[in-house]
Amino acid sequence: VLGATGSGKSSFINTASGSSLPVGEGLKSCTKTFQPGKPIMMGGRRVNLIDTPGFDDSTVRETEVLMNTAAFIVSLYKQGKTLTGVIYLHRISDVRVGGTSRKNFNLFKKIVGDEYLKNVAIVTTMWKDVVERTGAIHEKELKGDSLFYQPVLAKGGRMFRYRDDRKSAQVPINYLAKKAAAPVRMQRELDVERKSVKQTDVGIELQRELTFLGQKLEQDLKDVQKDLAGAVDTNARMELDEVRRDLERKINGLRQGDGQLEHDWIEARAAAEKSLAASGLVSQNGSASDHGETPPALRYVADSGSEAHKAGCCIVM
């Protein structure tokens, strides 16, 4: 279950499955790792709902959250599980969709790929905070926004309303539980096409953003240097000089971070495997090969005699 901090991911899972995941207050994030709720039977299958950190968590870099999300999905695949679907929550009370939200959703689409969008359910939340007619107008705008949800709906995805009750929470889950599990785009890029992280669609986009950020910082530095050259007041010069040093540190950090993406990916994969082991979805079993390969270090826990196992299991996040 994905979405911005404060969109109601933990509450949604608790309501749908009777779980007791910690819930944050307001726009403060409470979810720092990937946490599964209680498994529920839906559409003849056992469904595992996975709570995730918010995309715009102020305590974590945006790229880090997205990288961790991608690593978790890829790690699931490495351990023999393919994601059945994604529930993406959106606060209907947000009158305007900011640039950060658009950017994060664009990166999310690059993680899963166009072919996977039919396995995505957009769920609007916080209907109690808006007048029904106003919410309906906003919903229509979101459906028609080519930079947001219109491409998902055009590829077979669906949009649902969550009314803070179990019935409305389980409608999108039931919809996804009937879907066939499929690998996301980034899984295919890494495992089938044998691309490096930098060569994936997500990696290319992140590097493009870093390039843009570098250009902006360079221009900001030129502007500050110009202001500093014309400054007479001592206090003003001291403040501008501090700004200059801060910009130079950021620029040097970007220049030295050419291999940062690959480094972040390695760390994200290690953290994802730990999250999987701690989640109860998997258990430790084995270690890396001495021949440079990395066979599954984790195996899925399933009661082969249970009705849920015989019916099949799906994972929704």
N, C-alpha and C positions, 0 to 999 in steps of 0.2 A: 504494500500500500504506500504509494508515493505522494508527494505534494510539499507545499511550502510549510514552514513552521507555523503552527497555529491553525492549520486547515482542518484539524480534527482527526488525524490518522489513528492515534491511540484510542480515542473515544469510539471511533467507528468500529475498530476491531473488538473492543470490549463489548459493545452493544451487539454486534453480529454473532460473537462466539461465546459470550459469557466469561470472557477473560478479565484479568485484573491488572492490565499493564498500567504503569504510572502515567498520569496525564498532566501535562504542563498547564500553566495558567497564562491566559492571554496569548501573547506572541512569543513567550519564552519557551524554548525547546526543552523537553524533558527526555527525549529519546536520543541517545548518543551512539547506540549500536543497533544492529539488526536483531529484533526480538520476535519470536513467533508467538502467536496467541494460541489458545486451546484449539486442537483440531476439531472440525465439525463435519458432519455428513451432509453433503449437498449434491443433488443430482446423481445420487448413487456412488459418489466418490468421497473420500476423506480429503477435506480441504485444509491446508495449512496457510493461514494468513500471517504475513511477516510485516512487522512494523519497521519503519526506516527513519533515519535522521532527516530533518527538514532540509530542503534544498537551499534555503536562505537563512540557515542557522548563523547568527551573528558571531558565535564563538568558534566557528570552523570556516576555513576558506571554501568558497563555492566549488572550486575545482577539486578540492579534497573530497567533498561530499559526493560529487558526481563520479569521481574516480572510485571511491569506496563502493558506491552503488553498482557500478559496472563490474568491479572485482567480485562482489558478492554473487551476482548473476552468473558470471563466468565460472566461479568456483563451484556453484551448484551443478553446472554442466559437467565440470571436470569430475565430480563425484557421482555422476550417473543420473542426475536429475535435470530435467528441462522445465523451465518456468511455463506454467500453463497460462497465466495472464497477469496483467498489471492493472490495478485500480489507482487512478490518478485523481486525487481530491483537489477541488478548487472552491474557495470561499465565494459564494454567490454575492456576499455582502461587499466584496471588493469592487467598487464602482469602476475603478480604472485598473487596467492590467499594465504594470510597470515593465520597463525594459529588462530588469533582472529576471522577472518571471518569464518573459518571452525567451530570453537567452537560455535559461535553464530548461525550459520545455523543448527548445530546439535541440539542445544537447541530449536530452532524454530521447528524442526521436532518432538521433544519430546512434545512440546506444542500441536501441531495439531494431531500427530499420523499418522501411515502409511496409515490407511484407508482414511484419509482426503487428502492425497497428490494428488489425482485425481482432487481436487478443487484448485490446486495451479498452477499459471502461472508464470514461470520464464521469466522476461523481461530484456533483455540486453539493456543498454543505452550507451550514449557517442560514438556512431559510427562515428561521425564527427571528433573525435580525433584520429582515427586509419586508417591505410590503409586497404581497404576492405579485401584484401587477408589475412592480418595479423589477422584481427578481426575474419574472418571465421575459421582460424586455432585455435584461442583461444576458439571460440565458440564450436568447435568440441571437444577440450580437456575438457571443462566444462561438456559437455554432457556425456562424458565417465568417468568422475571422480567419483569413488564409494564413496568418502568421501564428495562429494558435490551434484551435480544435477542429477547424474545417477539414484539414488534411486527414485527421484521424477518422472522422465520420465518413469521409469519402472512400477510405480504404476498408471500411467495414466495422470500425469501432462504434461504440454506442455511448450515449450520455444518459445519466440517471440522476434523480434527485434523492438525497438522503434527508429524512425528516426526523432524525434523532430517535428512531425506533427500530426494533429488530427486523420488522417486516421490510422496510425500505432499504435497510442495510444488506439484507440477504438477496434482494432482487439482482443487483449486479454480480454478486458472488455466484449465484445460481447460473446466470448467463455465461460467466467465464468457465464454470465447472464443466459445462457441456462442450467446451472447446478442446481441440486437440493440442497438446503441448507442442511447442516449436522453439528452436534455438533463436536467440536474438542475433541481430546483425553483427555485433561485436564478437560474439562467440564464433561465428563463421569466419570472420576476418582473422582472428587469432589462431584458430585450430584447423580450419580447412584451407584458407588462403595463405596461411603462415606469414601474416604481416606482423611487423613490430607494432608496439602501441602507438608510436609516432605516425605510422602509416595508416592507422585506422581512421574512419570518418571522425570519430571523437577526438583523436589525437591531432588530426589536421586542423579541426576547428579550434581546439584549445591553443595550438601554436599560433593560429591566425589572431586569436584574441590577445595573446602575449605580444605579438608583433605590433598590434594596434596600440596596446598599452605602452609599449616602449616608445613608439612615435609620439604619443601624447605627453609622456614624461619628458622627452627630449625638448618638445616645444615649450612645456611649462618651465623647464630649466632655462631656456633662452630668454623667456619673458622675465623670470626672476633676476637673471644676470643683468638684463637691461635696466630693471627697476633699481637694482643694487648700485649700478654705476651712476645713476642719477640721484640717489638718496643722499641727503645731507644730515638729517637728524640721526644722532648716534643710536637711539633705541630702535628706530626703524631699520637701520643698517644691521643691527644685531639680529632682529627678527627675520629679515630677509636672508641673512647669511645662514641662519639655522634652517630655513626652508630650502635653501640651495643645497646644503649638506645632506638633508633628508632625501631630496630628489636624486642627488648623485649616488647615495647608497642604494636606492631602489633601482636605478638604471644599471649600476654595477652588478646588482643581484640578478637582474634579468640577463645580462651579458654572460654571467658565469653559470647560468642555469640551463644550458643547452641540453644537458642530460638529466634535468630534473624530472621530466615527464616519465622517463623509464624508471628512475629511482622511486618516484611516487607510486608507480604501478606495482613495483615489487613489494613495497611496504603495504599497499592496499590489498594485494593478494594474500600476504601473510596474515593481515588483520582479518580478512574475510574467512580464512580457514579457521582461525581462532573463534570467530563469531559462530561459524557453523558447528564447531565442536561444542561450544557452550550452549547452543540453542536447543539441544536435545534432538534435532533433526538428524544428526550424525554422531558417530562415536569414533574415537581414535582407533586406528588399526593399520599398523605398518609405518614405513618410513620411506624416504626418497631412495631411489636406486643409486648404486655406485657407478652407473654407466652414463650419467649425465641426464637420464630421463627422470621424470617426476610422475610415477604411477600414483593412483589414488591413495592418499594418506588417510582418508576418512571413508567410512562406509555408512550407508543409510541404515538406520534402525527401523525395522518393520517386523511386526508380529505376523509371521507367515500363516498363522492359523486364524487370524482375526478376519471378521467380515469386511472391515475397512480395507485391509490389504488385498483381499480377493476382488473387491469392487474397484480398486485402483486409487491412486493418491495423486493429488495435484497441489501445486504450490502457487499461491497468488501473492504478489507483493505490490 
